[in-house]
Amino acid sequence: MSNASCGYCHPENEYVLWHDDQCRVLFVEQTDFTGWCRVVWNEHLAELSDLDPQQRNRIMQVVAEVEKNIRQLLSPKKMNVASLGTGLPHLHWHIIPRNEDDSHFPEPAWCQPLRQGVIRPLPENFVDEMKTRLNAAL
């Protein structure tokens, strides 16, 4: 895939919560998992081992900060944190809050749903609070 055709190099309709020169944090809208966020490495690199040690530390620092703040704001039962292999040449991590009444629990969010789940409303201040917290911490 060339940079010209890459959806992460040329994003449309991304909801950016935070960014720097190396990576960005996206809020994933219209999902059954309220509060789902994604950390995307900005450079056209596909795997964690493509990064140098300092870059690896940075992306994992961002992932941990996003997870911590989602837990504080939403109090989920569990978190799914994963970098799932896709055809996109951008390393990215999913940070997904999970609750016992969601459609997949206790299985991971990327498995088949087990039942009709409850979609929890997002707290009114979630997006603004995440932006504030991530800007302060990162």
Secondary structure, DSSP 8 states (H G I E B T S, - for coil): --GGG-TTTS-SS--EEEE-SSEEEEE--S-SSTT-EEEEESSS--SGGGS-HHHHHHHHHHHHHHHHHHHHHH--SEEEEE----SSSS-EEEEEEE-TTSSSTTS-TTS---S--------TTHHHHHHHHHHHH-
